[in-house]
Amino acid sequence: MARITVDDCLKRIPNRFQLTLAATYRARQLGSGATPQVEANRDKATVIALREISIGKVGLEVLRRNQAPAAAPASRVRLRVAFHAPIAQGYVMIRRNDVEIWRRAFDFGRKSGGGTLEGEVEVPSGAGEYKAWVIATDRSVNEYQIVTLTVGEGRTLALDVDAKKKLAVSLR
């Protein structure tokens, strides 16, 4: 009887793999207390599920019922970056959630006493973990900071190295 039921089910769901998934999922629902849509007749949950599929009471929709809706794509915003340091040469790098988003080498000139870099990067809006590194070529500065920030449109990520050569990261 079950083999005939399987053949009848293949008329409704021609793909054997999808049929197996649908029948298994429905049998588990029935085993967990779902109400059968056909007369049970002391049959096991697997046979009831196949009978429901064969007469069209249950189809592939049973596989989609409890799936979470697809997440909406995160909106992206332009984040300005402003870096200021009293060091002549080196590089600065920023990572968001462990993905590099901005890296710049800088050379303000040996006699300049430092300078400012500015830039812009597109990032997902909302909260994220930002890691910033500043390393001077002469290794007089080797600073690293981790901050959790919530970014939105029109914001600036400021990286400032003070006179004591400590890095501060803030959102303005």
C-alpha positions in Angstrom: 0.0 0.0 0.0 2.8 2.5 0.8 4.5 1.9 -2.6 1.2 2.7 -4.4 0.9 5.8 -2.2 4.4 6.9 -3.2 3.6 6.4 -6.9 0.4 8.5 -6.4 2.4 11.2 -4.6 4.8 11.4 -7.5 1.9 12.6 -9.6 1.6 15.6 -7.2 5.3 16.2 -6.5 7.3 14.7 -9.3 10.7 15.3 -7.7 11.5 12.3 -5.4 13.8 14.4 -3.3 11.2 17.1 -2.7 8.6 14.4 -2.1 10.7 12.8 0.6 11.4 16.1 2.3 7.7 17.1 2.2 6.5 13.7 3.5 9.2 13.7 6.3 8.4 17.2 7.4 4.6 16.5 7.4 5.1 13.2 9.3 7.1 15.0 12.0 4.3 17.6 12.3 1.8 14.8 12.7 4.0 13.0 15.2 4.1 16.3 17.2 0.3 16.5 17.4 -0.8 18.2 14.2 -4.3 17.3 13.0 -4.4 14.9 10.1 -6.2 16.2 7.0 -7.3 12.7 6.0 -8.9 9.9 8.1 -6.1 8.3 10.2 -7.4 4.7 10.2 -4.7 3.7 12.8 -2.0 4.4 10.2 1.5 5.6 11.1 2.4 9.3 10.6 4.4 8.5 7.5 1.6 6.8 5.7 -0.9 9.6 6.7 1.6 12.2 5.3 1.9 10.3 2.0 -1.9 10.0 1.8 -2.3 13.7 2.4 0.2 14.4 -0.4 -1.4 12.0 -2.8 -4.9 13.6 -2.6 -3.4 17.2 -2.7 -4.1 18.2 0.9 -0.4 18.8 1.5 2.2 20.0 -1.1 5.6 21.7 -1.2 4.2 24.6 0.8 4.7 22.5 3.9 8.5 23.0 3.5 8.1 26.8 3.4 5.7 27.3 6.2 8.1 27.7 9.1 11.0 29.3 7.3 12.1 32.7 8.5 11.5 35.5 6.0 14.5 36.6 4.1 16.3 39.4 5.9 16.1 42.8 4.2 19.4 44.0 2.9 21.2 46.3 5.3 21.1 49.9 4.2 24.5 51.4 3.6 25.7 54.9 4.5 28.8 57.0 3.7 31.0 57.3 6.8 33.6 60.1 6.8 37.0 59.3 8.3 39.2 61.9 9.9 42.6 61.0 11.2 45.0 63.4 12.9 48.4 62.5 14.4 51.6 64.3 15.5 53.7 61.8 13.6 55.4 62.2 10.3 55.0 58.8 8.6 53.2 55.6 9.0 49.8 54.0 8.2 46.3 53.8 9.7 43.8 51.0 9.2 40.2 50.5 10.2 38.2 47.3 10.3 34.5 46.9 10.8 33.4 43.5 12.2 36.8 42.1 11.2 36.6 43.3 7.6 39.1 46.0 6.5 37.2 49.1 5.3 39.9 51.7 5.2 43.7 51.8 5.0 46.0 54.7 4.3 49.8 55.2 4.3 50.8 58.7 5.2 53.9 60.9 4.9 53.4 64.4 6.3 57.1 65.2 5.9 59.8 64.8 8.6 59.6 68.5 9.6 55.9 68.8 9.6 55.2 67.5 13.1 52.1 65.6 11.9 49.1 66.2 9.9 45.5 65.2 9.0 44.1 62.6 6.6 40.4 62.5 5.5 38.4 60.0 3.5 35.1 58.4 3.1 33.9 54.8 3.1 30.6 53.1 2.5 29.5 50.8 5.4 26.3 49.1 6.6 24.2 51.4 8.8 23.8 50.3 12.4 26.0 48.9 15.2 29.3 47.4 14.5 32.7 46.7 16.1 35.3 49.0 14.8 39.1 48.3 15.2 41.6 51.0 14.4 45.4 50.7 14.2 48.0 53.5 13.9 51.6 52.5 13.3 54.4 55.0 12.8 57.2 54.0 10.4 59.7 54.6 13.2 57.6 52.5 15.6 57.2 55.5 18.0 53.5 54.9 17.8 51.9 51.4 17.7 48.3 51.9 18.9 45.2 49.8 18.6 41.6 50.5 19.7 38.3 48.6 19.6 35.0 50.4 19.9 31.4 49.5 19.3 29.7 52.2 17.3 26.3 52.8 15.7 26.8 54.7 12.5 24.3 56.6 10.4 24.3 59.1 7.5 26.4 62.2 7.9 28.7 60.8 10.7 32.4 61.1 11.0 34.7 58.5 12.5 37.5 60.5 14.2 40.9 58.9 15.0 43.1 61.2 17.0 46.6 60.5 18.3 47.4 62.9 21.1 50.8 64.4 22.2 51.4 61.3 24.4 50.9 59.2 21.3 47.7 57.5 22.5 45.0 56.8 20.0 41.4 57.9 20.6 38.5 56.8 18.4 35.1 58.6 18.4 32.1 59.1 16.3 31.0 62.7 15.6 
